[in-house]
Amino acid sequence: MKTSFSDLISSKTPTVIDFFATWCGPCKAVGPILEDLKTDLGEGVRIYKIDVDQNPSLASQYNVRSVPTLMIFKNGKLQWRESGVRSKSELKKVIQSMN
C-alpha cells in the first residue's frame, strides 16, 4: 500500500521530513541524529526520509533548494523548516514545543 505525502504529514504527532540525497555528505550526518531523536522521543515523533532525486516533484512543491532540508509538520501544516544539519537538541526542543 502506497501512502501519500499528505497522509504522512496529516498526523497530530509531529512529523519530521528529511529531504536528502544519497550523494550528499551532510545528509549522511543527519541519519544518526534522527535515529537518536526517535529513540529519545519514541511515539512522540514520526520521521520520514524523502530522496529528492527519487521525488523531484515533491521537492519542487516544497521548494527544496538544498539538501539536507528538514521540515516538521503537524496536522498537515508546516511548523518548522531549516536547511543543513541540525543538532538533536535543537530538533528535540522544536518538537517538544509542539506537544
Biotite code that builds the C-alpha atoms (Angstrom):
import biotite.structure as struc

atoms = struc.array([
    struc.Atom([0.000, 0.000, 0.000], chain_id="A", res_id=1, res_name="MET", atom_name="CA", element="C"),
    struc.Atom([1.407, 3.322, -1.007], chain_id="A", res_id=2, res_name="LYS", atom_name="CA", element="C"),
    struc.Atom([0.953, 6.208, 1.391], chain_id="A", res_id=3, res_name="THR", atom_name="CA", element="C"),
    struc.Atom([0.601, 9.711, 0.015], chain_id="A", res_id=4, res_name="SER", atom_name="CA", element="C"),
    struc.Atom([2.739, 12.553, 1.315], chain_id="A", res_id=5, res_name="PHE", atom_name="CA", element="C"),
    struc.Atom([-0.359, 14.324, 2.655], chain_id="A", res_id=6, res_name="SER", atom_name="CA", element="C"),
    struc.Atom([-1.190, 11.168, 4.643], chain_id="A", res_id=7, res_name="ASP", atom_name="CA", element="C"),
    struc.Atom([2.324, 11.180, 6.119], chain_id="A", res_id=8, res_name="LEU", atom_name="CA", element="C"),
    struc.Atom([2.127, 14.773, 7.310], chain_id="A", res_id=9, res_name="ILE", atom_name="CA", element="C"),
    struc.Atom([-1.503, 14.831, 8.469], chain_id="A", res_id=10, res_name="SER", atom_name="CA", element="C"),
    struc.Atom([-0.779, 13.208, 11.842], chain_id="A", res_id=11, res_name="SER", atom_name="CA", element="C"),
    struc.Atom([-1.328, 15.075, 15.094], chain_id="A", res_id=12, res_name="LYS", atom_name="CA", element="C"),
    struc.Atom([2.077, 13.686, 16.090], chain_id="A", res_id=13, res_name="THR", atom_name="CA", element="C"),
    struc.Atom([4.910, 15.980, 14.914], chain_id="A", res_id=14, res_name="PRO", atom_name="CA", element="C"),
    struc.Atom([6.303, 14.518, 11.695], chain_id="A", res_id=15, res_name="THR", atom_name="CA", element="C"),
    struc.Atom([9.889, 15.208, 10.639], chain_id="A", res_id=16, res_name="VAL", atom_name="CA", element="C"),
    struc.Atom([10.549, 15.032, 6.916], chain_id="A", res_id=17, res_name="ILE", atom_name="CA", element="C"),
    struc.Atom([14.213, 14.787, 5.921], chain_id="A", res_id=18, res_name="ASP", atom_name="CA", element="C"),
    struc.Atom([14.661, 15.796, 2.280], chain_id="A", res_id=19, res_name="PHE", atom_name="CA", element="C"),
    struc.Atom([18.021, 14.257, 1.368], chain_id="A", res_id=20, res_name="PHE", atom_name="CA", element="C"),
    struc.Atom([20.146, 12.931, -1.486], chain_id="A", res_id=21, res_name="ALA", atom_name="CA", element="C"),
    struc.Atom([22.283, 9.790, -1.454], chain_id="A", res_id=22, res_name="THR", atom_name="CA", element="C"),
    struc.Atom([25.300, 11.728, -2.824], chain_id="A", res_id=23, res_name="TRP", atom_name="CA", element="C"),
    struc.Atom([25.112, 14.436, -0.124], chain_id="A", res_id=24, res_name="CYS", atom_name="CA", element="C"),
    struc.Atom([27.769, 14.247, 2.614], chain_id="A", res_id=25, res_name="GLY", atom_name="CA", element="C"),
    struc.Atom([25.959, 16.350, 5.251], chain_id="A", res_id=26, res_name="PRO", atom_name="CA", element="C"),
    struc.Atom([22.798, 14.282, 4.625], chain_id="A", res_id=27, res_name="CYS", atom_name="CA", element="C"),
    struc.Atom([24.648, 11.219, 5.898], chain_id="A", res_id=28, res_name="LYS", atom_name="CA", element="C"),
    struc.Atom([25.267, 13.030, 9.213], chain_id="A", res_id=29, res_name="ALA", atom_name="CA", element="C"),
    struc.Atom([21.522, 13.675, 9.678], chain_id="A", res_id=30, res_name="VAL", atom_name="CA", element="C"),
    struc.Atom([20.569, 9.969, 9.735], chain_id="A", res_id=31, res_name="GLY", atom_name="CA", element="C"),
    struc.Atom([22.144, 9.111, 13.119], chain_id="A", res_id=32, res_name="PRO", atom_name="CA", element="C"),
    struc.Atom([20.795, 12.368, 14.622], chain_id="A", res_id=33, res_name="ILE", atom_name="CA", element="C"),
    struc.Atom([17.249, 11.430, 13.564], chain_id="A", res_id=34, res_name="LEU", atom_name="CA", element="C"),
    struc.Atom([17.700, 7.866, 14.855], chain_id="A", res_id=35, res_name="GLU", atom_name="CA", element="C"),
    struc.Atom([18.778, 9.228, 18.272], chain_id="A", res_id=36, res_name="ASP", atom_name="CA", element="C"),
    struc.Atom([15.828, 11.622, 18.220], chain_id="A", res_id=37, res_name="LEU", atom_name="CA", element="C"),
    struc.Atom([13.407, 8.751, 17.543], chain_id="A", res_id=38, res_name="LYS", atom_name="CA", element="C"),
    struc.Atom([14.988, 6.743, 20.378], chain_id="A", res_id=39, res_name="THR", atom_name="CA", element="C"),
    struc.Atom([14.530, 9.688, 22.771], chain_id="A", res_id=40, res_name="ASP", atom_name="CA", element="C"),
    struc.Atom([11.012, 10.693, 21.734], chain_id="A", res_id=41, res_name="LEU", atom_name="CA", element="C"),
    struc.Atom([9.565, 7.311, 20.681], chain_id="A", res_id=42, res_name="GLY", atom_name="CA", element="C"),
    struc.Atom([5.865, 7.668, 19.824], chain_id="A", res_id=43, res_name="GLU", atom_name="CA", element="C"),
    struc.Atom([6.151, 11.462, 20.247], chain_id="A", res_id=44, res_name="GLY", atom_name="CA", element="C"),
    struc.Atom([7.591, 11.876, 16.757], chain_id="A", res_id=45, res_name="VAL", atom_name="CA", element="C"),
    struc.Atom([7.318, 10.377, 13.290], chain_id="A", res_id=46, res_name="ARG", atom_name="CA", element="C"),
    struc.Atom([10.316, 10.552, 10.949], chain_id="A", res_id=47, res_name="ILE", atom_name="CA", element="C"),
    struc.Atom([10.442, 10.019, 7.192], chain_id="A", res_id=48, res_name="TYR", atom_name="CA", element="C"),
    struc.Atom([13.273, 10.411, 4.707], chain_id="A", res_id=49, res_name="LYS", atom_name="CA", element="C"),
    struc.Atom([12.472, 11.635, 1.188], chain_id="A", res_id=50, res_name="ILE", atom_name="CA", element="C"),
    struc.Atom([15.120, 11.231, -1.518], chain_id="A", res_id=51, res_name="ASP", atom_name="CA", element="C"),
    struc.Atom([14.933, 14.386, -3.672], chain_id="A", res_id=52, res_name="VAL", atom_name="CA", element="C"),
    struc.Atom([16.331, 12.533, -6.699], chain_id="A", res_id=53, res_name="ASP", atom_name="CA", element="C"),
    struc.Atom([13.551, 9.924, -6.455], chain_id="A", res_id=54, res_name="GLN", atom_name="CA", element="C"),
    struc.Atom([10.847, 12.518, -5.694], chain_id="A", res_id=55, res_name="ASN", atom_name="CA", element="C"),
    struc.Atom([11.740, 15.664, -7.666], chain_id="A", res_id=56, res_name="PRO", atom_name="CA", element="C"),
    struc.Atom([8.161, 16.922, -7.950], chain_id="A", res_id=57, res_name="SER", atom_name="CA", element="C"),
    struc.Atom([7.653, 16.741, -4.174], chain_id="A", res_id=58, res_name="LEU", atom_name="CA", element="C"),
    struc.Atom([10.988, 18.504, -3.581], chain_id="A", res_id=59, res_name="ALA", atom_name="CA", element="C"),
    struc.Atom([9.933, 21.169, -6.064], chain_id="A", res_id=60, res_name="SER", atom_name="CA", element="C"),
    struc.Atom([6.480, 21.525, -4.496], chain_id="A", res_id=61, res_name="GLN", atom_name="CA", element="C"),
    struc.Atom([8.106, 22.257, -1.133], chain_id="A", res_id=62, res_name="TYR", atom_name="CA", element="C"),
    struc.Atom([10.761, 24.483, -2.694], chain_id="A", res_id=63, res_name="ASN", atom_name="CA", element="C"),
    struc.Atom([13.675, 22.330, -1.529], chain_id="A", res_id=64, res_name="VAL", atom_name="CA", element="C"),
    struc.Atom([16.739, 24.050, -2.989], chain_id="A", res_id=65, res_name="ARG", atom_name="CA", element="C"),
    struc.Atom([19.456, 22.409, -0.910], chain_id="A", res_id=66, res_name="SER", atom_name="CA", element="C"),
    struc.Atom([19.876, 19.168, 0.986], chain_id="A", res_id=67, res_name="VAL", atom_name="CA", element="C"),
    struc.Atom([19.509, 18.249, 3.704], chain_id="A", res_id=68, res_name="PRO", atom_name="CA", element="C"),
    struc.Atom([16.315, 20.202, 4.330], chain_id="A", res_id=69, res_name="THR", atom_name="CA", element="C"),
    struc.Atom([14.350, 19.246, 7.422], chain_id="A", res_id=70, res_name="LEU", atom_name="CA", element="C"),
    struc.Atom([10.683, 20.101, 7.828], chain_id="A", res_id=71, res_name="MET", atom_name="CA", element="C"),
    struc.Atom([8.370, 19.397, 10.717], chain_id="A", res_id=72, res_name="ILE", atom_name="CA", element="C"),
    struc.Atom([4.647, 19.077, 10.075], chain_id="A", res_id=73, res_name="PHE", atom_name="CA", element="C"),
    struc.Atom([1.758, 18.706, 12.484], chain_id="A", res_id=74, res_name="LYS", atom_name="CA", element="C"),
    struc.Atom([-1.848, 18.164, 11.396], chain_id="A", res_id=75, res_name="ASN", atom_name="CA", element="C"),
    struc.Atom([-0.763, 18.666, 7.775], chain_id="A", res_id=76, res_name="GLY", atom_name="CA", element="C"),
    struc.Atom([0.688, 22.130, 8.432], chain_id="A", res_id=77, res_name="LYS", atom_name="CA", element="C"),
    struc.Atom([4.342, 23.055, 8.084], chain_id="A", res_id=78, res_name="LEU", atom_name="CA", element="C"),
    struc.Atom([5.500, 24.167, 11.546], chain_id="A", res_id=79, res_name="GLN", atom_name="CA", element="C"),
    struc.Atom([9.271, 24.451, 11.086], chain_id="A", res_id=80, res_name="TRP", atom_name="CA", element="C"),
    struc.Atom([11.814, 24.264, 8.275], chain_id="A", res_id=81, res_name="ARG", atom_name="CA", element="C"),
    struc.Atom([15.599, 24.519, 8.123], chain_id="A", res_id=82, res_name="GLU", atom_name="CA", element="C"),
    struc.Atom([18.280, 23.556, 5.641], chain_id="A", res_id=83, res_name="SER", atom_name="CA", element="C"),
    struc.Atom([21.543, 21.994, 6.751], chain_id="A", res_id=84, res_name="GLY", atom_name="CA", element="C"),
    struc.Atom([22.449, 19.691, 9.619], chain_id="A", res_id=85, res_name="VAL", atom_name="CA", element="C"),
    struc.Atom([20.699, 20.486, 12.904], chain_id="A", res_id=86, res_name="ARG", atom_name="CA", element="C"),
    struc.Atom([21.563, 19.139, 16.342], chain_id="A", res_id=87, res_name="SER", atom_name="CA", element="C"),
    struc.Atom([19.388, 16.597, 18.094], chain_id="A", res_id=88, res_name="LYS", atom_name="CA", element="C"),
    struc.Atom([18.838, 19.028, 20.984], chain_id="A", res_id=89, res_name="SER", atom_name="CA", element="C"),
    struc.Atom([17.598, 21.765, 18.622], chain_id="A", res_id=90, res_name="GLU", atom_name="CA", element="C"),
    struc.Atom([15.206, 19.381, 16.873], chain_id="A", res_id=91, res_name="LEU", atom_name="CA", element="C"),
    struc.Atom([14.011, 17.928, 20.167], chain_id="A", res_id=92, res_name="LYS", atom_name="CA", element="C"),
    struc.Atom([13.254, 21.404, 21.526], chain_id="A", res_id=93, res_name="LYS", atom_name="CA", element="C"),
    struc.Atom([11.233, 22.314, 18.423], chain_id="A", res_id=94, res_name="VAL", atom_name="CA", element="C"),
    struc.Atom([9.254, 19.049, 18.532], chain_id="A", res_id=95, res_name="ILE", atom_name="CA", element="C"),
    struc.Atom([8.567, 19.256, 22.267], chain_id="A", res_id=96, res_name="GLN", atom_name="CA", element="C"),
    struc.Atom([7.271, 22.814, 21.861], chain_id="A", res_id=97, res_name="SER", atom_name="CA", element="C"),
    struc.Atom([4.581, 21.405, 19.524], chain_id="A", res_id=98, res_name="MET", atom_name="CA", element="C"),
    struc.Atom([3.171, 18.899, 22.035], chain_id="A", res_id=99, res_name="ASN", atom_name="CA", element="C"),
])
